[in-house]
Amino acid sequence: MKNAIKRLFVISFIIYIFVGVLLYIMQRDLLYFKSPNLSSSYPTLIIEDNGEKIRILILNKGKENAIIYFGGNGESMGVT
């Protein structure tokens, strides 16, 4: 009985460590997933710096004021 409890504890601990390492390795894929690039009829501006790109849809061309909205995790602001 004592060995069975000890074996269950060791197996549970190994599974716990394995899941923890797996979550650590895969955290970028779980948190930051790409959103699809949707095509739209609005003009697009692309700003690039240090290999990173920001794609901007211009919805108010010719207007003096603008609202800047940053979509959340995996949220696409593209208008279909």
PDB file of N, CA, C and O in Angstrom:
ATOM      1  N   MET A   1       0.817  -1.190   0.000  1.00  0.00           N
ATOM      2  CA  MET A   1       0.000   0.000   0.000  1.00  0.00           C
ATOM      3  C   MET A   1       0.865   1.261   0.000  1.00  0.00           C
ATOM      4  O   MET A   1       0.592   2.224  -0.716  1.00  0.00           O
ATOM      5  N   LYS A   2       1.926   1.226   0.832  1.00  0.00           N
ATOM      6  CA  LYS A   2       2.817   2.374   0.921  1.00  0.00           C
ATOM      7  C   LYS A   2       3.556   2.592  -0.398  1.00  0.00           C
ATOM      8  O   LYS A   2       3.749   3.729  -0.829  1.00  0.00           O
ATOM      9  N   ASN A   3       3.971   1.490  -1.037  1.00  0.00           N
ATOM     10  CA  ASN A   3       4.666   1.591  -2.326  1.00  0.00           C
ATOM     11  C   ASN A   3       3.752   2.115  -3.421  1.00  0.00           C
ATOM     12  O   ASN A   3       4.190   2.871  -4.288  1.00  0.00           O
ATOM     13  N   ALA A   4       2.491   1.721  -3.387  1.00  0.00           N
ATOM     14  CA  ALA A   4       1.534   2.186  -4.396  1.00  0.00           C
ATOM     15  C   ALA A   4       1.315   3.691  -4.271  1.00  0.00           C
ATOM     16  O   ALA A   4       1.240   4.386  -5.284  1.00  0.00           O
ATOM     17  N   ILE A   5       1.211   4.202  -3.051  1.00  0.00           N
ATOM     18  CA  ILE A   5       1.029   5.639  -2.841  1.00  0.00           C
ATOM     19  C   ILE A   5       2.285   6.394  -3.273  1.00  0.00           C
ATOM     20  O   ILE A   5       2.199   7.458  -3.887  1.00  0.00           O
ATOM     21  N   LYS A   6       3.444   5.837  -2.950  1.00  0.00           N
ATOM     22  CA  LYS A   6       4.700   6.469  -3.337  1.00  0.00           C
ATOM     23  C   LYS A   6       4.839   6.492  -4.859  1.00  0.00           C
ATOM     24  O   LYS A   6       5.236   7.505  -5.435  1.00  0.00           O
ATOM     25  N   ARG A   7       4.511   5.377  -5.505  1.00  0.00           N
ATOM     26  CA  ARG A   7       4.571   5.293  -6.963  1.00  0.00           C
ATOM     27  C   ARG A   7       3.585   6.284  -7.607  1.00  0.00           C
ATOM     28  O   ARG A   7       3.931   6.941  -8.588  1.00  0.00           O
ATOM     29  N   LEU A   8       2.378   6.396  -7.072  1.00  0.00           N
ATOM     30  CA  LEU A   8       1.387   7.349  -7.580  1.00  0.00           C
ATOM     31  C   LEU A   8       1.887   8.780  -7.431  1.00  0.00           C
ATOM     32  O   LEU A   8       1.698   9.604  -8.326  1.00  0.00           O
ATOM     33  N   PHE A   9       2.528   9.077  -6.299  1.00  0.00           N
ATOM     34  CA  PHE A   9       3.076  10.415  -6.081  1.00  0.00           C
ATOM     35  C   PHE A   9       4.189  10.715  -7.083  1.00  0.00           C
ATOM     36  O   PHE A   9       4.233  11.816  -7.631  1.00  0.00           O
ATOM     37  N   VAL A  10       5.080   9.772  -7.332  1.00  0.00           N
ATOM     38  CA  VAL A  10       6.191   9.978  -8.270  1.00  0.00           C
ATOM     39  C   VAL A  10       5.663  10.167  -9.685  1.00  0.00           C
ATOM     40  O   VAL A  10       6.125  11.050 -10.408  1.00  0.00           O
ATOM     41  N   ILE A  11       4.707   9.351 -10.081  1.00  0.00           N
ATOM     42  CA  ILE A  11       4.122   9.475 -11.419  1.00  0.00           C
ATOM     43  C   ILE A  11       3.419  10.819 -11.570  1.00  0.00           C
ATOM     44  O   ILE A  11       3.563  11.482 -12.597  1.00  0.00           O
ATOM     45  N   SER A  12       2.663  11.223 -10.556  1.00  0.00           N
ATOM     46  CA  SER A  12       1.984  12.518 -10.596  1.00  0.00           C
ATOM     47  C   SER A  12       2.991  13.661 -10.673  1.00  0.00           C
ATOM     48  O   SER A  12       2.773  14.627 -11.403  1.00  0.00           O
ATOM     49  N   PHE A  13       4.084  13.562  -9.932  1.00  0.00           N
ATOM     50  CA  PHE A  13       5.112  14.594  -9.946  1.00  0.00           C
ATOM     51  C   PHE A  13       5.787  14.680 -11.315  1.00  0.00           C
ATOM     52  O   PHE A  13       6.050  15.777 -11.807  1.00  0.00           O
ATOM     53  N   ILE A  14       6.064  13.543 -11.924  1.00  0.00           N
ATOM     54  CA  ILE A  14       6.682  13.520 -13.253  1.00  0.00           C
ATOM     55  C   ILE A  14       5.743  14.138 -14.287  1.00  0.00           C
ATOM     56  O   ILE A  14       6.181  14.914 -15.137  1.00  0.00           O
ATOM     57  N   ILE A  15       4.468  13.801 -14.221  1.00  0.00           N
ATOM     58  CA  ILE A  15       3.486  14.383 -15.148  1.00  0.00           C
ATOM     59  C   ILE A  15       3.393  15.890 -14.931  1.00  0.00           C
ATOM     60  O   ILE A  15       3.310  16.648 -15.897  1.00  0.00           O
ATOM     61  N   TYR A  16       3.406  16.330 -13.682  1.00  0.00           N
ATOM     62  CA  TYR A  16       3.344  17.757 -13.359  1.00  0.00           C
ATOM     63  C   TYR A  16       4.552  18.496 -13.942  1.00  0.00           C
ATOM     64  O   TYR A  16       4.393  19.558 -14.542  1.00  0.00           O
ATOM     65  N   ILE A  17       5.738  17.950 -13.773  1.00  0.00           N
ATOM     66  CA  ILE A  17       6.955  18.559 -14.314  1.00  0.00           C
ATOM     67  C   ILE A  17       6.904  18.564 -15.840  1.00  0.00           C
ATOM     68  O   ILE A  17       7.261  19.563 -16.463  1.00  0.00           O
ATOM     69  N   PHE A  18       6.466  17.467 -16.447  1.00  0.00           N
ATOM     70  CA  PHE A  18       6.376  17.384 -17.905  1.00  0.00           C
ATOM     71  C   PHE A  18       5.418  18.436 -18.463  1.00  0.00           C
ATOM     72  O   PHE A  18       5.746  19.112 -19.438  1.00  0.00           O
ATOM     73  N   VAL A  19       4.245  18.581 -17.858  1.00  0.00           N
ATOM     74  CA  VAL A  19       3.269  19.580 -18.318  1.00  0.00           C
ATOM     75  C   VAL A  19       3.828  20.991 -18.133  1.00  0.00           C
ATOM     76  O   VAL A  19       3.633  21.850 -18.993  1.00  0.00           O
ATOM     77  N   GLY A  20       4.520  21.236 -17.018  1.00  0.00           N
ATOM     78  CA  GLY A  20       5.125  22.547 -16.783  1.00  0.00           C
ATOM     79  C   GLY A  20       6.171  22.892 -17.822  1.00  0.00           C
ATOM     80  O   GLY A  20       6.198  24.017 -18.320  1.00  0.00           O
ATOM     81  N   VAL A  21       7.036  21.940 -18.159  1.00  0.00           N
ATOM     82  CA  VAL A  21       8.065  22.167 -19.182  1.00  0.00           C
ATOM     83  C   VAL A  21       7.417  22.354 -20.548  1.00  0.00           C
ATOM     84  O   VAL A  21       7.838  23.216 -21.318  1.00  0.00           O
ATOM     85  N   LEU A  22       6.407  21.562 -20.853  1.00  0.00           N
ATOM     86  CA  LEU A  22       5.702  21.685 -22.126  1.00  0.00           C
ATOM     87  C   LEU A  22       5.045  23.059 -22.256  1.00  0.00           C
ATOM     88  O   LEU A  22       5.131  23.679 -23.317  1.00  0.00           O
ATOM     89  N   LEU A  23       4.398  23.543 -21.210  1.00  0.00           N
ATOM     90  CA  LEU A  23       3.790  24.876 -21.243  1.00  0.00           C
ATOM     91  C   LEU A  23       4.847  25.962 -21.393  1.00  0.00           C
ATOM     92  O   LEU A  23       4.623  26.951 -22.091  1.00  0.00           O
ATOM     93  N   TYR A  24       5.989  25.792 -20.750  1.00  0.00           N
ATOM     94  CA  TYR A  24       7.071  26.768 -20.870  1.00  0.00           C
ATOM     95  C   TYR A  24       7.591  26.833 -22.302  1.00  0.00           C
ATOM     96  O   TYR A  24       7.824  27.919 -22.834  1.00  0.00           O
ATOM     97  N   ILE A  25       7.772  25.682 -22.917  1.00  0.00           N
ATOM     98  CA  ILE A  25       8.300  25.637 -24.279  1.00  0.00           C
ATOM     99  C   ILE A  25       7.294  26.192 -25.280  1.00  0.00           C
ATOM    100  O   ILE A  25       7.685  26.864 -26.234  1.00  0.00           O
ATOM    101  N   MET A  26       6.009  25.923 -25.082  1.00  0.00           N
ATOM    102  CA  MET A  26       4.982  26.294 -26.054  1.00  0.00           C
ATOM    103  C   MET A  26       4.271  27.609 -25.731  1.00  0.00           C
ATOM    104  O   MET A  26       3.268  27.926 -26.370  1.00  0.00           O
ATOM    105  N   GLN A  27       4.761  28.382 -24.757  1.00  0.00           N
ATOM    106  CA  GLN A  27       4.016  29.555 -24.322  1.00  0.00           C
ATOM    107  C   GLN A  27       3.802  30.584 -25.428  1.00  0.00           C
ATOM    108  O   GLN A  27       2.737  31.200 -25.477  1.00  0.00           O
ATOM    109  N   ARG A  28       4.759  30.789 -26.304  1.00  0.00           N
ATOM    110  CA  ARG A  28       4.571  31.760 -27.387  1.00  0.00           C
ATOM    111  C   ARG A  28       3.457  31.323 -28.336  1.00  0.00           C
ATOM    112  O   ARG A  28       2.649  32.142 -28.777  1.00  0.00           O
ATOM    113  N   ASP A  29       3.421  30.043 -28.643  1.00  0.00           N
ATOM    114  CA  ASP A  29       2.371  29.545 -29.538  1.00  0.00           C
ATOM    115  C   ASP A  29       0.999  29.610 -28.882  1.00  0.00           C
ATOM    116  O   ASP A  29      -0.004  29.780 -29.576  1.00  0.00           O
ATOM    117  N   LEU A  30       0.934  29.481 -27.577  1.00  0.00           N
ATOM    118  CA  LEU A  30      -0.344  29.504 -26.878  1.00  0.00           C
ATOM    119  C   LEU A  30      -0.845  30.928 -26.641  1.00  0.00           C
ATOM    120  O   LEU A  30      -2.053  31.152 -26.580  1.00  0.00           O
ATOM    121  N   LEU A  31       0.061  31.884 -26.507  1.00  0.00           N
ATOM    122  CA  LEU A  31      -0.333  33.251 -26.191  1.00  0.00           C
ATOM    123  C   LEU A  31      -0.418  34.155 -27.407  1.00  0.00           C
ATOM    124  O   LEU A  31      -1.327  34.979 -27.504  1.00  0.00           O
ATOM    125  N   TYR A  32       0.514  34.012 -28.328  1.00  0.00           N
ATOM    126  CA  TYR A  32       0.605  34.930 -29.455  1.00  0.00           C
ATOM    127  C   TYR A  32       0.365  34.190 -30.756  1.00  0.00           C
ATOM    128  O   TYR A  32       1.316  33.794 -31.430  1.00  0.00           O
ATOM    129  N   PHE A  33      -0.870  34.001 -31.109  1.00  0.00           N
ATOM    130  CA  PHE A  33      -1.148  33.329 -32.364  1.00  0.00           C
ATOM    131  C   PHE A  33      -1.461  34.371 -33.429  1.00  0.00           C
ATOM    132  O   PHE A  33      -2.043  35.419 -33.147  1.00  0.00           O
ATOM    133  N   LYS A  34      -1.067  34.061 -34.645  1.00  0.00           N
ATOM    134  CA  LYS A  34      -1.228  35.009 -35.741  1.00  0.00           C
ATOM    135  C   LYS A  34      -2.692  35.113 -36.148  1.00  0.00           C
ATOM    136  O   LYS A  34      -3.442  34.137 -36.114  1.00  0.00           O
ATOM    137  N   SER A  35      -3.068  36.312 -36.527  1.00  0.00           N
ATOM    138  CA  SER A  35      -4.402  36.501 -37.094  1.00  0.00           C
ATOM    139  C   SER A  35      -4.261  36.521 -38.616  1.00  0.00           C
ATOM    140  O   SER A  35      -3.224  36.923 -39.142  1.00  0.00           O
ATOM    141  N   PRO A  36      -5.285  36.095 -39.306  1.00  0.00           N
ATOM    142  CA  PRO A  36      -5.182  36.035 -40.765  1.00  0.00           C
ATOM    143  C   PRO A  36      -5.148  37.435 -41.375  1.00  0.00           C
ATOM    144  O   PRO A  36      -5.767  38.363 -40.855  1.00  0.00           O
ATOM    145  N   ASN A  37      -4.424  37.577 -42.475  1.00  0.00           N
ATOM    146  CA  ASN A  37      -4.416  38.840 -43.213  1.00  0.00           C
ATOM    147  C   ASN A  37      -5.655  38.892 -44.092  1.00  0.00           C
ATOM    148  O   ASN A  37      -5.803  38.105 -45.027  1.00  0.00           O
ATOM    149  N   LEU A  38      -6.525  39.811 -43.787  1.00  0.00           N
ATOM    150  CA  LEU A  38      -7.741  39.970 -44.566  1.00  0.00           C
ATOM    151  C   LEU A  38      -7.557  41.088 -45.573  1.00  0.00           C
ATOM    152  O   LEU A  38      -6.950  42.116 -45.270  1.00  0.00           O
ATOM    153  N   SER A  39      -8.073  40.890 -46.743  1.00  0.00           N
ATOM    154  CA  SER A  39      -7.974  41.942 -47.748  1.00  0.00           C
ATOM    155  C   SER A  39      -9.127  42.917 -47.558  1.00  0.00           C
ATOM    156  O   SER A  39     -10.223  42.546 -47.139  1.00  0.00           O
ATOM    157  N   SER A  40      -8.844  44.178 -47.880  1.00  0.00           N
ATOM    158  CA  SER A  40      -9.878  45.202 -47.764  1.00  0.00           C
ATOM    159  C   SER A  40      -9.677  46.226 -48.868  1.00  0.00           C
ATOM    160  O   SER A  40      -8.647  46.247 -49.541  1.00  0.00           O
ATOM    161  N   SER A  41     -10.667  47.062 -49.038  1.00  0.00           N
ATOM    162  CA  SER A  41     -10.581  48.092 -50.069  1.00  0.00           C
ATOM    163  C   SER A  41      -9.961  49.381 -49.544  1.00  0.00           C
ATOM    164  O   SER A  41      -9.772  50.329 -50.307  1.00  0.00           O
ATOM    165  N   TYR A  42      -9.644  49.431 -48.252  1.00  0.00           N
ATOM    166  CA  TYR A  42      -9.051  50.619 -47.657  1.00  0.00           C
ATOM    167  C   TYR A  42      -7.551  50.669 -47.938  1.00  0.00           C
ATOM    168  O   TYR A  42      -6.911  49.628 -48.082  1.00  0.00           O
ATOM    169  N   PRO A  43      -6.985  51.889 -48.018  1.00  0.00           N
ATOM    170  CA  PRO A  43      -5.529  51.994 -48.213  1.00  0.00           C
ATOM    171  C   PRO A  43      -4.777  51.422 -47.010  1.00  0.00           C
ATOM    172  O   PRO A  43      -5.222  51.528 -45.867  1.00  0.00           O
ATOM    173  N   THR A  44      -3.645  50.824 -47.297  1.00  0.00           N
ATOM    174  CA  THR A  44      -2.843  50.196 -46.253  1.00  0.00           C
ATOM    175  C   THR A  44      -1.471  50.855 -46.201  1.00  0.00           C
ATOM    176  O   THR A  44      -0.853  51.122 -47.232  1.00  0.00           O
ATOM    177  N   LEU A  45      -1.006  51.114 -44.980  1.00  0.00           N
ATOM    178  CA  LEU A  45       0.322  51.652 -44.758  1.00  0.00           C
ATOM    179  C   LEU A  45       1.091  50.615 -43.942  1.00  0.00           C
ATOM    180  O   LEU A  45       0.592  50.121 -42.931  1.00  0.00           O
ATOM    181  N   ILE A  46       2.294  50.288 -44.380  1.00  0.00           N
ATOM    182  CA  ILE A  46       3.111  49.311 -43.664  1.00  0.00           C
ATOM    183  C   ILE A  46       4.354  50.022 -43.139  1.00  0.00           C
ATOM    184  O   ILE A  46       5.112  50.612 -43.908  1.00  0.00           O
ATOM    185  N   ILE A  47       4.555  49.963 -41.833  1.00  0.00           N
ATOM    186  CA  ILE A  47       5.731  50.545 -41.194  1.00  0.00           C
ATOM    187  C   ILE A  47       6.620  49.379 -40.757  1.00  0.00           C
ATOM    188  O   ILE A  47       6.164  48.434 -40.113  1.00  0.00           O
ATOM    189  N   GLU A  48       7.897  49.471 -41.121  1.00  0.00           N
ATOM    190  CA  GLU A  48       8.827  48.388 -40.792  1.00  0.00           C
ATOM    191  C   GLU A  48      10.012  48.956 -40.030  1.00  0.00           C
ATOM    192  O   GLU A  48      10.577  49.982 -40.409  1.00  0.00           O
ATOM    193  N   ASP A  49      10.387  48.265 -38.934  1.00  0.00           N
ATOM    194  CA  ASP A  49      11.539  48.668 -38.134  1.00  0.00           C
ATOM    195  C   ASP A  49      12.132  47.425 -37.472  1.00  0.00           C
ATOM    196  O   ASP A  49      11.424  46.670 -36.804  1.00  0.00           O
ATOM    197  N   ASN A  50      13.410  47.224 -37.659  1.00  0.00           N
ATOM    198  CA  ASN A  50      14.122  46.089 -37.068  1.00  0.00           C
ATOM    199  C   ASN A  50      13.478  44.749 -37.409  1.00  0.00           C
ATOM    200  O   ASN A  50      13.432  43.856 -36.563  1.00  0.00           O
ATOM    201  N   GLY A  51      12.991  44.601 -38.609  1.00  0.00           N
ATOM    202  CA  GLY A  51      12.409  43.337 -39.037  1.00  0.00           C
ATOM    203  C   GLY A  51      10.967  43.125 -38.613  1.00  0.00           C
ATOM    204  O   GLY A  51      10.360  42.123 -38.989  1.00  0.00           O
ATOM    205  N   GLU A  52      10.407  44.039 -37.843  1.00  0.00           N
ATOM    206  CA  GLU A  52       9.006  43.935 -37.410  1.00  0.00           C
ATOM    207  C   GLU A  52       8.149  44.833 -38.294  1.00  0.00           C
ATOM    208  O   GLU A  52       8.562  45.935 -38.654  1.00  0.00           O
ATOM    209  N   LYS A  53       6.964  44.364 -38.638  1.00  0.00           N
ATOM    210  CA  LYS A  53       6.068  45.129 -39.504  1.00  0.00           C
ATOM    211  C   LYS A  53       4.769  45.446 -38.777  1.00  0.00           C
ATOM    212  O   LYS A  53       4.227  44.618 -38.044  1.00  0.00           O
ATOM    213  N   ILE A  54       4.286  46.657 -38.994  1.00  0.00           N
ATOM    214  CA  ILE A  54       2.975  47.061 -38.510  1.00  0.00           C
ATOM    215  C   ILE A  54       2.157  47.422 -39.732  1.00  0.00           C
ATOM    216  O   ILE A  54       2.546  48.288 -40.516  1.00  0.00           O
ATOM    217  N   ARG A  55       1.044  46.772 -39.892  1.00  0.00           N
ATOM    218  CA  ARG A  55       0.142  47.017 -41.025  1.00  0.00           C
ATOM    219  C   ARG A  55      -0.993  47.910 -40.555  1.00  0.00           C
ATOM    220  O   ARG A  55      -1.709  47.566 -39.614  1.00  0.00           O
ATOM    221  N   ILE A  56      -1.159  49.047 -41.200  1.00  0.00           N
ATOM    222  CA  ILE A  56      -2.139  50.045 -40.769  1.00  0.00           C
ATOM    223  C   ILE A  56      -3.196  50.215 -41.863  1.00  0.00           C
ATOM    224  O   ILE A  56      -2.865  50.457 -43.024  1.00  0.00           O
ATOM    225  N   LEU A  57      -4.453  50.088 -41.484  1.00  0.00           N
ATOM    226  CA  LEU A  57      -5.550  50.380 -42.394  1.00  0.00           C
ATOM    227  C   LEU A  57      -5.970  51.826 -42.176  1.00  0.00           C
ATOM    228  O   LEU A  57      -6.235  52.235 -41.045  1.00  0.00           O
ATOM    229  N   ILE A  58      -6.031  52.592 -43.246  1.00  0.00           N
ATOM    230  CA  ILE A  58      -6.415  53.999 -43.147  1.00  0.00           C
ATOM    231  C   ILE A  58      -7.893  54.107 -43.516  1.00  0.00           C
ATOM    232  O   ILE A  58      -8.273  53.994 -44.682  1.00  0.00           O
ATOM    233  N   LEU A  59      -8.710  54.326 -42.496  1.00  0.00           N
ATOM    234  CA  LEU A  59     -10.155  54.384 -42.716  1.00  0.00           C
ATOM    235  C   LEU A  59     -10.658  55.819 -42.870  1.00  0.00           C
ATOM    236  O   LEU A  59     -11.771  56.037 -43.347  1.00  0.00           O
ATOM    237  N   ASN A  60      -9.849  56.792 -42.472  1.00  0.00           N
ATOM    238  CA  ASN A  60     -10.302  58.186 -42.477  1.00  0.00           C
ATOM    239  C   ASN A  60      -9.391  59.064 -43.325  1.00  0.00           C
ATOM    240  O   ASN A  60      -8.999  60.145 -42.887  1.00  0.00           O
ATOM    241  N   LYS A  61      -9.059  58.631 -44.495  1.00  0.00           N
ATOM    242  CA  LYS A  61      -8.134  59.375 -45.352  1.00  0.00           C
ATOM    243  C   LYS A  61      -8.667  60.781 -45.627  1.00  0.00           C
ATOM    244  O   LYS A  61      -9.822  60.968 -46.010  1.00  0.00           O
ATOM    245  N   GLY A  62      -7.794  61.754 -45.420  1.00  0.00           N
ATOM    246  CA  GLY A  62      -8.158  63.145 -45.656  1.00  0.00           C
ATOM    247  C   GLY A  62      -8.763  63.836 -44.450  1.00  0.00           C
ATOM    248  O   GLY A  62      -9.085  65.022 -44.533  1.00  0.00           O
ATOM    249  N   LYS A  63      -8.928  63.156 -43.354  1.00  0.00           N
ATOM    250  CA  LYS A  63      -9.487  63.750 -42.133  1.00  0.00           C
ATOM    251  C   LYS A  63      -8.359  64.251 -41.245  1.00  0.00           C
ATOM    252  O   LYS A  63      -7.239  63.741 -41.301  1.00  0.00           O
ATOM    253  N   GLU A  64      -8.656  65.245 -40.430  1.00  0.00           N
ATOM    254  CA  GLU A  64      -7.643  65.832 -39.563  1.00  0.00           C
ATOM    255  C   GLU A  64      -7.377  64.979 -38.326  1.00  0.00           C
ATOM    256  O   GLU A  64      -6.228  64.844 -37.905  1.00  0.00           O
ATOM    257  N   ASN A  65      -8.407  64.412 -37.749  1.00  0.00           N
ATOM    258  CA  ASN A  65      -8.276  63.630 -36.516  1.00  0.00           C
ATOM    259  C   ASN A  65      -8.376  62.143 -36.814  1.00  0.00           C
ATOM    260  O   ASN A  65      -8.960  61.719 -37.812  1.00  0.00           O
ATOM    261  N   ALA A  66      -7.788  61.372 -35.921  1.00  0.00           N
ATOM    262  CA  ALA A  66      -7.820  59.918 -36.097  1.00  0.00           C
ATOM    263  C   ALA A  66      -7.990  59.239 -34.752  1.00  0.00           C
ATOM    264  O   ALA A  66      -7.625  59.786 -33.711  1.00  0.00           O
ATOM    265  N   ILE A  67      -8.543  58.052 -34.788  1.00  0.00           N
ATOM    266  CA  ILE A  67      -8.610  57.189 -33.609  1.00  0.00           C
ATOM    267  C   ILE A  67      -7.664  56.034 -33.880  1.00  0.00           C
ATOM    268  O   ILE A  67      -7.752  55.375 -34.916  1.00  0.00           O
ATOM    269  N   ILE A  68      -6.769  55.796 -32.951  1.00  0.00           N
ATOM    270  CA  ILE A  68      -5.837  54.683 -33.091  1.00  0.00           C
ATOM    271  C   ILE A  68      -6.347  53.553 -32.217  1.00  0.00           C
ATOM    272  O   ILE A  68      -6.545  53.721 -31.013  1.00  0.00           O
ATOM    273  N   TYR A  69      -6.556  52.409 -32.829  1.00  0.00           N
ATOM    274  CA  TYR A  69      -7.045  51.238 -32.103  1.00  0.00           C
ATOM    275  C   TYR A  69      -6.080  50.094 -32.329  1.00  0.00           C
ATOM    276  O   TYR A  69      -5.800  49.721 -33.468  1.00  0.00           O
ATOM    277  N   PHE A  70      -5.579  49.545 -31.254  1.00  0.00           N
ATOM    278  CA  PHE A  70      -4.708  48.379 -31.328  1.00  0.00           C
ATOM    279  C   PHE A  70      -5.542  47.159 -30.966  1.00  0.00           C
ATOM    280  O   PHE A  70      -6.039  47.040 -29.846  1.00  0.00           O
ATOM    281  N   GLY A  71      -5.689  46.257 -31.927  1.00  0.00           N
ATOM    282  CA  GLY A  71      -6.457  45.038 -31.669  1.00  0.00           C
ATOM    283  C   GLY A  71      -5.778  44.181 -30.625  1.00  0.00           C
ATOM    284  O   GLY A  71      -4.558  44.217 -30.467  1.00  0.00           O
ATOM    285  N   GLY A  72      -6.569  43.421 -29.925  1.00  0.00           N
ATOM    286  CA  GLY A  72      -6.032  42.550 -28.878  1.00  0.00           C
ATOM    287  C   GLY A  72      -5.354  41.317 -29.447  1.00  0.00           C
ATOM    288  O   GLY A  72      -5.079  41.237 -30.644  1.00  0.00           O
ATOM    289  N   ASN A  73      -5.098  40.384 -28.595  1.00  0.00           N
ATOM    290  CA  ASN A  73      -4.407  39.164 -28.955  1.00  0.00           C
ATOM    291  C   ASN A  73      -5.225  38.383 -29.991  1.00  0.00           C
ATOM    292  O   ASN A  73      -6.321  37.906 -29.698  1.00  0.00           O
ATOM    293  N   GLY A  74      -4.692  38.263 -31.174  1.00  0.00           N
ATOM    294  CA  GLY A  74      -5.350  37.495 -32.221  1.00  0.00           C
ATOM    295  C   GLY A  74      -6.525  38.196 -32.863  1.00  0.00           C
ATOM    296  O   GLY A  74      -7.263  37.579 -33.632  1.00  0.00           O
ATOM    297  N   GLU A  75      -6.717  39.459 -32.570  1.00  0.00           N
ATOM    298  CA  GLU A  75      -7.844  40.190 -33.137  1.00  0.00           C
ATOM    299  C   GLU A  75      -7.411  40.852 -34.428  1.00  0.00           C
ATOM    300  O   GLU A  75      -6.411  41.570 -34.459  1.00  0.00           O
ATOM    301  N   SER A  76      -8.143  40.622 -35.471  1.00  0.00           N
ATOM    302  CA  SER A  76      -7.840  41.235 -36.754  1.00  0.00           C
ATOM    303  C   SER A  76      -8.730  42.453 -36.944  1.00  0.00           C
ATOM    304  O   SER A  76      -9.944  42.385 -36.749  1.00  0.00           O
ATOM    305  N   MET A  77      -8.124  43.555 -37.321  1.00  0.00           N
ATOM    306  CA  MET A  77      -8.892  44.785 -37.535  1.00  0.00           C
ATOM    307  C   MET A  77      -9.242  44.955 -39.001  1.00  0.00           C
ATOM    308  O   MET A  77      -9.827  45.967 -39.388  1.00  0.00           O
ATOM    309  N   GLY A  78      -8.889  43.976 -39.818  1.00  0.00           N
ATOM    310  CA  GLY A  78      -9.191  44.058 -41.233  1.00  0.00           C
ATOM    311  C   GLY A  78     -10.683  44.035 -41.495  1.00  0.00           C
ATOM    312  O   GLY A  78     -11.439  43.334 -40.823  1.00  0.00           O
ATOM    313  N   VAL A  79     -11.084  44.796 -42.463  1.00  0.00           N
ATOM    314  CA  VAL A  79     -12.499  44.874 -42.826  1.00  0.00           C
ATOM    315  C   VAL A  79     -12.668  44.089 -44.124  1.00  0.00           C
ATOM    316  O   VAL A  79     -11.971  44.334 -45.109  1.00  0.00           O
ATOM    317  N   THR A  80     -13.597  43.147 -44.108  1.00  0.00           N
ATOM    318  CA  THR A  80     -13.794  42.338 -45.316  1.00  0.00           C
ATOM    319  C   THR A  80     -14.823  42.950 -46.209  1.00  0.00           C
ATOM    320  O   THR A  80     -15.120  42.407 -47.273  1.00  0.00           O
TER     321      THR A  80
END
